[in-house]
Amino acid sequence: MWYSGITIIPKRVTMEKIQHTSLSDLVAGKLADLILNGTYMPGYQLAAERDLTKQFGVSRTTLREALKALEEINLIEARHGAGWFVSTLNESNLAKAHQIASSAKGTIPSIEEMEGEGSPAGPRRLPVAPEKPLIIPNLKTDRLGTFQLISWWEREKVQNARVMVVGAGALGNEVIKNLVLMGVGYIYIVDFDTIELANLSRSILYRESDSGRRKAEVAAARAKEINPYVHVQYLHGDVTTAIGLGVFRRMDVIIGCLDNREARLAVNRFAYWVNKPWVDGAIQEFLGLARVFVPGQGACFECTLTEQARRDLSIRYSCPLLARENILLGKVPTTPTIASIIGAIQSQEALKLIHGKPVEAGRVMHFNGMTNEMHTTSYTPVEDCESHWSYGEITELPLRVNATKFSELLQIAHRDLGPDAVIELDQELIIALTCPNCKTREEVLEPISQVGFNRAHCPTCGVLRETEMTHTITGKEIFLNKSLAMMGVPPLHILRALNSKEFRFYEMTGDLPDALHFSHFEIPELHKTFSIRNRIRLHEKVTLLEKPHITLHEKVDLDDSETIKIE
């Protein structure tokens, strides 16, 4: 260096190399740490590369360098067409994994931190069940083998699942078909209607020869034809009155394929009372919607009702007999295409619930088939919604509704709750019909579900009669010696007893074997096991215990009493 005419020779400086860890090394170290601490178990499939790049905030090139580094020490392996999977820890890769993991301590946020408030919104990849082994199915012999290739699919959960399908119309046909194809083990089908020719244009399970037959029965039989290894049960009846709460209580998922608010409201309350999720679907022409309701998570169906809808319901219930007539007459114009779309969404949501996967409870998915647009909207929960309460501890009584009297059940309630206890019923009992014109009074003593609107008119003067009803049993009634079944209590039902301070819930568990069996159209031969003994291997010499004696054209001596006529 020259300075002011003087040449200065600088002292030689030795530069030390700066230690630097690349970003790919940091990502590899974090992944190695997650494997070592058990977050990612052997056989676990890593998320898609696009999700990992978002998680660690790096480019795809950097991520692939990290994955390759882990692959080189046999900590992960790439499977063509499937993704990256965690390898088993052993002596060859354990020490190197610790070395790589130590370089990333405290440098990259953990998964929990990444999933905080700053995590990106949108769909996330469903992880593989950590314990699920890799099984190559035999697609020639296993009808559900393809599902084994789905990373999160758990066959045992699907085959043990119990799903109730309420409604066997256009939507119900699609849902039942999907559940059967997926191998859902136990399906309970409910409908009160019969088949007419107009149903054939949008119901895959019905045939022209089925006209006049019960929808639930035919749908169950066809489901069994599609997959003989599922178990089905059907009920021809009204979901609002014919099914005991004990049936709902034993379901994993309830799927509503209904066409009226009254039935949806009933299913919603029943599901919430016994703390079960349900999936609702609705269709009309090219429009459809699907939504999932889970007790304790967001809004329920009753929360979604507008003021006008509530007014309509109150007007119908001002004459309860007429309300039931309106339910039974409900018809909605639909197409098979929109039924397929919404039915598929409902089935998929049910499958997610069976596997314990996250669902968007309390939100509705709208589909407009005319414009092919889809959007999702959140419902606002109503704080004082009448559906938002659930039954407490349920006492299982070894009693049956057709053999138990009201007086006997009231004795149990008095023993548990005191002499002031009463029993509440879920449907009204018609005590009497009184004509305001001629003052004639007819004692009925029947549940409202068994009294038609035509009986509301006076047979003498034709005037609409006043209805005397009750749903509370106090012990002063004249029908205490009648059975619960005679007053409209369905088998396996759960009845409420209460005093001024608390409730008790009694299930008629004695009805369980007959009320819930899943054995309709069962084929015993399919589940029969055969024991094979003395197997013969190929090319093995076989020694027979007895030599067979076969003689061609052997003469046969007949008794005198036997004659053979040859024509």
C-alpha positions in Angstrom: 0.0 0.0 0.0 1.3 3.5 -0.8 0.7 6.4 1.5 2.3 9.8 1.4 5.2 8.5 -0.6 5.8 5.7 1.9 5.2 2.1 0.9 3.6 0.1 3.7 3.5 -3.7 3.5 0.5 -4.9 5.5 0.8 -7.7 8.0 -0.5 -10.9 6.8 -3.9 -11.7 8.3 -5.2 -15.3 8.6 -9.0 -15.5 7.9 -10.9 -18.2 9.9 -13.8 -19.9 8.1 -17.2 -18.9 9.4 -19.4 -21.9 10.4 -22.6 -21.7 8.4 -25.6 -24.1 8.5 -27.6 -23.9 5.3 -31.4 -23.6 5.3 -31.8 -27.1 3.9 -29.7 -28.4 6.8 -32.1 -26.7 9.2 -35.2 -28.2 7.6 -33.6 -31.6 7.6 -32.6 -31.2 11.2 -36.2 -30.2 12.2 -37.7 -33.2 10.4 -35.1 -35.5 12.0 -36.0 -34.1 15.4 -39.7 -34.8 14.8 -38.9 -38.4 13.9 -36.7 -38.9 17.0 -39.2 -37.5 19.5 -41.9 -39.8 18.2 -44.1 -37.2 16.4 -43.5 -39.0 13.2 -43.6 -42.7 13.7 -42.1 -45.4 11.4 -44.4 -45.8 8.4 -45.8 -42.3 8.8 -46.3 -40.5 5.5 -45.0 -36.9 5.4 -47.3 -34.2 4.2 -47.2 -33.2 0.6 -44.2 -31.1 -0.5 -46.4 -28.0 -1.1 -47.6 -28.2 2.5 -44.1 -28.7 3.9 -42.8 -25.7 2.0 -45.6 -23.6 3.6 -44.9 -25.1 7.0 -41.2 -24.3 7.0 -41.4 -21.2 4.8 -38.8 -22.4 2.3 -38.7 -23.0 -1.4 -39.4 -26.5 -2.9 -35.7 -26.7 -4.0 -34.5 -26.2 -0.4 -37.1 -28.7 0.9 -36.0 -31.4 -1.6 -32.4 -30.9 -0.6 -33.4 -31.6 3.0 -35.4 -34.6 2.1 -32.6 -36.0 0.0 -30.2 -35.5 2.9 -32.5 -37.6 5.1 -32.9 -40.2 2.4 -29.2 -40.6 2.2 -29.0 -41.7 5.9 -32.0 -44.0 5.4 -34.2 -41.9 7.8 -37.0 -41.5 5.2 -37.7 -43.3 1.9 -39.5 -42.2 -1.3 -42.2 -44.3 -2.7 -43.1 -43.7 -6.3 -46.5 -42.1 -6.7 -47.1 -42.1 -3.0 -44.7 -39.7 -1.3 -42.1 -39.7 1.5 -42.4 -42.2 4.4 -40.5 -42.4 7.7 -38.1 -45.4 8.0 -37.5 -47.5 11.0 -34.8 -46.2 13.4 -31.9 -48.6 13.7 -28.1 -48.7 14.5 -27.2 -47.5 11.0 -29.2 -44.2 11.0 -29.8 -43.4 14.7 -26.5 -41.6 15.4 -26.7 -39.6 12.1 -30.3 -38.6 12.8 -29.2 -37.2 16.2 -26.3 -35.3 14.6 -28.6 -33.7 12.0 -31.3 -32.9 14.5 -28.9 -31.1 16.9 -28.1 -28.6 14.1 -31.7 -27.3 14.1 -32.4 -26.8 17.8 -34.4 -23.6 18.3 -34.0 -22.4 14.7 -37.3 -23.4 13.1 -40.7 -23.2 14.8 -42.4 -26.4 15.8 -45.6 -27.7 14.2 -47.6 -26.5 17.1 -46.3 -23.0 16.6 -46.8 -23.2 12.8 -50.5 -24.2 13.4 -51.1 -21.1 15.5 -52.8 -17.9 14.5 -50.5 -17.3 11.6 -51.1 -20.6 9.9 -52.5 -20.4 6.4 -56.2 -21.0 5.9 -57.5 -23.6 3.5 -57.6 -27.4 3.1 -54.9 -29.4 4.9 -53.5 -32.9 4.0 -55.0 -35.7 6.1 -52.2 -37.6 7.8 -51.7 -41.3 7.6 -52.7 -43.3 10.7 -49.3 -43.8 12.4 -50.1 -47.4 13.3 -51.4 -48.4 9.9 -49.1 -50.9 8.2 -48.5 -50.9 4.5 -50.6 -53.7 3.1 -50.8 -54.6 -0.6 -54.3 -55.9 -1.1 -55.4 -58.6 -3.5 -57.7 -56.7 -5.8 -59.0 -60.0 -7.3 -60.4 -61.3 -4.0 -60.9 -58.3 -1.8 -63.8 -56.0 -2.9 -62.7 -53.3 -0.5 -59.0 -53.7 -1.4 -58.6 -50.4 -3.2 -59.6 -48.5 -0.1 -56.5 -49.9 1.6 -54.4 -47.7 -0.7 -56.0 -44.6 0.9 -53.5 -43.3 3.5 -56.0 -42.5 6.2 -58.5 -45.3 5.5 -59.2 -47.6 8.5 -61.1 -50.6 7.4 -62.0 -51.7 10.9 -63.7 -48.4 11.8 -65.7 -48.5 8.6 -66.8 -52.1 9.0 -67.8 -51.5 12.6 -69.6 -48.2 12.0 -73.4 -47.9 12.6 -75.1 -45.3 10.3 -78.8 -44.4 10.3 -80.2 -43.1 7.0 -83.5 -41.2 7.5 -85.4 -41.0 4.2 -85.1 -43.4 1.3 -86.0 -41.1 -1.6 -83.7 -39.6 -4.2 -81.1 -38.5 -1.7 -81.5 -41.6 0.5 -80.9 -43.9 -2.5 -77.6 -42.2 -3.3 -76.4 -42.2 0.3 -77.3 -45.9 0.9 -75.6 -46.9 -2.4 -72.4 -45.0 -1.4 -72.4 -46.4 2.2 -72.8 -50.0 0.9 -70.1 -49.6 -1.7 -67.7 -48.2 0.9 -68.4 -51.2 3.1 -70.0 -49.5 6.1 -70.8 -52.4 8.3 -74.2 -51.6 9.8 -76.9 -49.5 8.1 -80.3 -48.6 9.6 -82.8 -47.3 7.0 -86.0 -45.4 8.0 -88.9 -44.2 5.7 -92.7 -44.2 6.0 -93.5 -43.9 2.3 -94.2 -46.4 -0.4 -92.7 -46.6 -3.9 -94.5 -45.1 -6.9 -93.5 -45.0 -10.5 -92.4 -41.4 -10.3 -89.6 -42.4 -7.9 -87.9 -44.5 -10.6 -86.5 -41.4 -12.4 -84.2 -40.6 -9.5 -83.9 -43.7 -7.3 -81.3 -46.2 -8.4 -82.4 -48.9 -5.9 -86.0 -49.2 -7.1 -87.6 -51.1 -10.0 -90.9 -50.9 -11.8 -92.0 -54.1 -10.1 -91.5 -52.5 -6.7 -94.4 -50.1 -7.1 -96.5 -50.0 -4.0 -93.8 -51.6 -1.8 -92.3 -50.0 1.2 -89.3 -47.8 0.4 -87.3 -48.7 3.5 -87.7 -52.5 2.9 -86.8 -52.4 -0.8 -83.8 -50.1 -0.2 -82.5 -52.5 2.5 -82.9 -55.5 0.3 -81.1 -53.8 -2.7 -78.3 -52.7 -0.4 -77.8 -56.3 0.6 -77.7 -57.3 -3.0 -75.0 -54.8 -3.8 -72.8 -55.8 -0.9 -73.9 -59.0 0.9 -71.3 -58.5 3.6 -72.9 -55.4 5.1 -75.7 -55.7 7.7 -78.9 -53.8 7.2 -82.1 -53.1 9.1 -85.1 -51.2 8.0 -88.1 -49.5 9.7 -91.2 -48.5 7.9 -92.4 -45.6 10.1 -92.2 -41.9 10.9 -88.9 -40.8 12.3 -90.7 -38.3 14.5 -92.5 -40.9 16.5 -91.6 -44.5 15.6 -87.9 -44.8 16.6 -86.7 -45.0 20.2 -83.9 -42.7 21.3 -82.0 -45.8 22.3 -81.6 -46.5 18.6 -80.2 -43.0 17.9 -77.9 -43.4 21.0 -76.2 -46.5 19.4 -75.5 -44.8 16.1 -72.1 -43.3 15.1 -73.6 -41.0 12.4 -77.1 -40.0 11.4 -77.7 -38.9 7.8 -80.9 -37.0 7.1 -82.3 -37.3 3.6 -85.6 -35.4 4.3 -87.9 -33.0 2.6 -89.6 -31.1 5.4 -88.7 -29.0 8.4 -90.7 -30.9 11.0 -88.7 -34.2 10.4 -85.4 -32.3 10.3 -86.3 -30.6 13.6 -87.1 -34.0 15.2 -83.9 -35.6 14.0 -81.9 -32.6 15.2 -83.3 -32.7 18.7 -83.0 -36.5 19.0 -79.3 -36.3 17.8 -78.5 -33.5 20.3 -80.3 -35.2 23.2 -78.0 -38.3 22.9 -74.9 -36.4 21.7 -74.6 -37.7 18.2 -73.5 -35.9 15.0 -75.8 -35.8 12.0 -75.5 -34.8 8.3 -78.3 -33.0 6.6 -78.9 -32.6 2.9 -81.6 -30.9 0.8 -82.2 -30.7 -2.9 -84.6 -28.9 -5.3 -84.3 -28.9 -9.1 -80.6 -27.9 -9.7 -80.0 -26.5 -6.2 -78.7 -28.4 -3.2 -77.0 -28.0 0.2 -75.2 -30.2 2.7 -74.3 -29.4 6.3 -73.0 -31.2 9.4 -74.3 -30.6 12.9 -72.3 -31.7 15.9 -73.5 -31.1 19.4 -71.4 -28.5 21.2 -69.8 -27.3 17.9 -71.5 -24.3 16.4 -75.1 -23.9 15.4 -77.6 -26.7 15.1 -80.5 -27.0 12.6 -83.0 -25.3 14.9 -80.6 -22.3 15.1 -80.8 -21.9 11.3 -84.6 -21.4 11.2 -85.7 -18.0 10.2 -88.5 -16.1 12.0 -90.8 -16.9 9.0 -89.9 -20.6 9.3 -90.7 -20.5 13.0 -94.0 -18.8 12.3 -94.9 -21.4 9.7 -94.2 -24.2 12.2 -96.2 -22.5 14.9 -99.2 -22.1 12.5 -99.0 -25.8 11.6 -98.8 -26.8 15.2 -101.8 -24.7 16.1 -103.7 -27.7 14.7 -101.4 -30.6 15.4 -103.5 -33.2 13.5 -103.3 -31.0 10.4 -99.5 -30.6 11.0 -99.0 -34.3 10.6 -101.1 -34.4 7.4 -98.8 -31.7 6.0 -95.7 -33.7 6.8 -97.0 -36.8 5.1 -97.9 -34.9 1.9 -94.5 -33.2 1.4 -93.2 -33.5 -2.2 -90.2 -31.7 -3.7 -89.3 -31.7 -7.4 -85.7 -32.9 -7.9 -83.3 -34.4 -10.5 -81.1 -37.5 -10.2 -78.0 -35.4 -10.9 -78.3 -33.0 -8.0 -79.3 -36.0 -5.8 -76.0 -37.7 -6.7 -73.9 -34.6 -6.0 -75.4 -33.8 -2.5 -75.7 -37.5 -1.6 -72.0 -37.9 -2.4 -71.1 -35.0 -0.1 -73.3 -36.3 2.7 -71.7 -39.7 2.4 -68.2 -38.2 2.4 -68.9 -36.1 5.5 -70.2 -39.3 7.3 -67.0 -41.1 6.3 -65.0 -38.3 7.9 -67.0 -38.5 11.1 -66.5 -42.2 11.2 -62.7 -41.8 11.0 -62.7 -38.9 13.5 -61.5 -36.4 10.8 -62.3 -32.7 11.2 -65.6 -31.4 9.7 -67.0 -27.9 9.4 -69.8 -28.2 11.9 -72.4 -25.5 11.9 -71.7 -24.4 8.3 -73.6 -25.0 5.1 -72.3 -25.8 1.7 -74.5 -24.5 -1.1 -74.3 -25.9 -4.7 -75.9 -24.2 -7.6 -76.1 -26.6 -10.5 -77.3 -24.0 -12.9 -74.2 -21.9 -12.6 -71.9 -24.6 -11.2 -71.0 -22.4 -8.2 -70.4 -23.5 -4.7 -69.9 -21.5 -1.5 -69.9 -22.1 2.2 -71.6 -20.0 4.9 -71.4 -20.1 8.7 -74.5 -20.2 10.8 -74.8 -18.2 14.0 -75.6 -20.3 17.1 -78.7 -19.2 19.1 -77.9 -19.1 22.8 -81.3 -20.1 24.1 -82.0 -22.7 21.4 -84.3 -25.4 22.6 -82.3 -28.2 21.0 -79.1 -27.3 22.8 -79.3 -29.7 25.7 -78.4 -33.3 26.1 -79.5 -36.1 28.3 -77.5 -36.9 31.4 -76.7 -40.3 32.7 -79.1 -42.9 31.2 -80.5 -45.7 33.4 -80.9 -48.9 31.4 -84.0 -50.8 32.6 -84.5 -54.4 31.6 -88.1 -53.6 30.6 -90.1 -53.6 27.3 -92.5 -51.0 26.2 -95.2 -53.5 25.3 -95.1 -55.1 28.7 -94.5 -52.1 31.0 -97.4 -50.0 32.3 -97.2 -46.3 33.0 -98.0 -47.0 36.7 -94.9 -49.3 36.9 -92.6 -46.7 35.3 -94.0 -44.0 37.6 -93.2 -46.1 40.6 -89.5 -46.2 39.5 -89.5 -42.5 39.1 -91.1 -41.9 42.5 -88.5 -44.2 44.1 -85.6 -42.1 42.5 -87.1 -38.6 42.5 -89.8 -38.6 45.2 -93.6 -38.6 45.1 -93.7 -35.3 43.0 -92.0 -36.9 40.0 -93.7 -36.9 36.7 -93.0 -38.5 33.3 -92.7 -36.5 30.1 -93.6 -37.9 26.7 -92.1 -36.8 23.4 -95.4 -36.8 21.5 -98.8 -35.6 22.6 -101.6 -38.0 23.7 -105.0 -37.2 22.4 -107.3 -37.5 25.5 -110.6 -36.5 23.9 -112.2 -34.6 21.0 -115.0 -32.1 21.9 -117.4 -30.5 19.4 -117.9 -26.8 20.3 -121.3 -26.9 18.4 -123.1 -30.0 19.7 -121.0 -30.4 22.8 -120.4 -34.1 22.2 -117.1 -35.5 23.6 -115.3 -38.5 22.3 -112.6 -40.1 24.4 -109.7 -41.1 22.3 -106.7 -42.1 24.5 -104.4 -42.5 21.5 -101.0 -41.0 20.5 -101.3 -38.1 18.0 -99.4 -40.2 15.5 -102.3 -42.6 15.3 -105.1 -40.0 15.0 -105.7 -38.6 11.5 -107.0 -35.1 10.6 -110.3 -36.5 9.4 -111.1 -37.6 12.9 -110.8 -34.0 14.1 -114.2 -33.2 12.5 -117.4 -33.9 14.4 -119.2 -36.9 12.8 -122.6 -35.3 13.6 -122.3 -31.7 12.5 -119.0 -31.7 10.7 -117.5 -28.9 12.8 -113.7 -29.0 13.6 -113.5 -30.3 17.2 -111.4 -29.1 20.0 -108.5 -31.3 20.9 -107.7 -32.2 24.5 -104.0 -33.3 24.8 -101.3 -34.1 27.3 -97.7 -35.1 27.3 -97.2 -35.3 31.1 -98.0 -38.3 33.3 -98.6 -37.3 36.9 -100.2 -40.4 38.3 -103.8 -39.1 38.2 -104.6 -40.3 34.6 -107.2 -43.0 33.9 -104.9 -44.9 31.5 -102.1 -45.7 34.0 -102.7 -49.4 33.5 -102.1 -49.2 29.7 -98.7 -50.2 28.4 -96.2 -47.6 27.1 -96.5 -49.1 23.6 -100.3 -48.5 23.5 -99.7 -44.8 24.2 -97.2 -44.5 21.3 -93.9 -45.0 23.1 -91.5 -46.7 20.6 -89.3 -49.7 21.5 -85.9 -48.9 23.1 -87.1 -45.4 23.9 -85.6 -43.2 26.6 -88.2 -41.5 28.8 -87.7 -38.4 31.0 -88.8 -38.3 34.6 -88.4 -35.1 36.6 -89.2 -33.2 39.8 -88.7 -29.6 40.6 -84.9 -30.0 40.8 -83.6 -32.7 38.5 -84.2 -35.1 35.6 -83.8 -38.9 35.3 -83.6 -40.7 32.0 -84.8 -44.3 31.7 -84.1 -46.5 28.7 -86.3 -49.5 27.9 -83.3 -51.7 27.2 -85.3 -54.9 27.3 -86.3 -54.0 23.7 -82.7 -54.0 22.4 -82.6 -57.5 20.8 -85.7 -56.8 18.7 -85.3 -53.1 18.1 -81.7 -53.1 16.9 -80.4 -56.3 15.3 -79.2 -55.5 11.7 -80.2 -58.9 10.5 -82.7 -58.2 7.7 -82.1 -60.2 4.5 -79.1 -61.9 6.2 -77.5 -64.8 4.3 -75.9 -67.1 7.0 -74.0 -69.1 4.4 -71.8 -66.1 3.7 -70.4 -66.1 7.2 -70.1 -69.8 7.6 -66.5 -71.1 8.2 -65.2 -74.4 6.8 -62.5 -76.4 8.4 -60.2 -78.0 5.8 -58.3 -81.1 6.9 -55.8 -83.4 5.2 -54.7 -80.8 2.7 -53.2 -82.2 -0.5 -50.1 -80.5 -1.9 -49.2 -80.4 -5.5 -47.0 -83.3 -6.7 -47.6 -85.1 -3.5 -48.3 -88.9 -3.6 -51.8 -89.6 -2.3 -52.6 -93.0 -0.6 -56.3 -93.8 -0.4 -57.6 -95.6 2.7 -60.1 -97.6 0.7 -59.8 -98.6 -2.9 -62.8 -97.4 -4.9 -64.7 -100.2 -6.7 -66.1 -99.0 -10.0 -67.5 -101.5 -12.5 -68.9 -100.3 -15.8 -72.1 -101.9 -17.0 -72.5 -103.6 -13.6 -75.6 -105.8 -13.3 -78.1 -104.5 -10.7 -80.5 -106.9 -9.0 -83.8 -105.4 -8.1 -86.3 -106.5 -5.5 -89.5 -108.0 -6.7 -91.4 -104.9 -5.4 -89.3 -102.6 -7.5 -90.1 -101.9 -11.2 -88.4 -99.7 -13.6 -90.3 -98.2 -16.5 -88.3 -97.0 -19.4 -90.0 -94.6 -21.8 
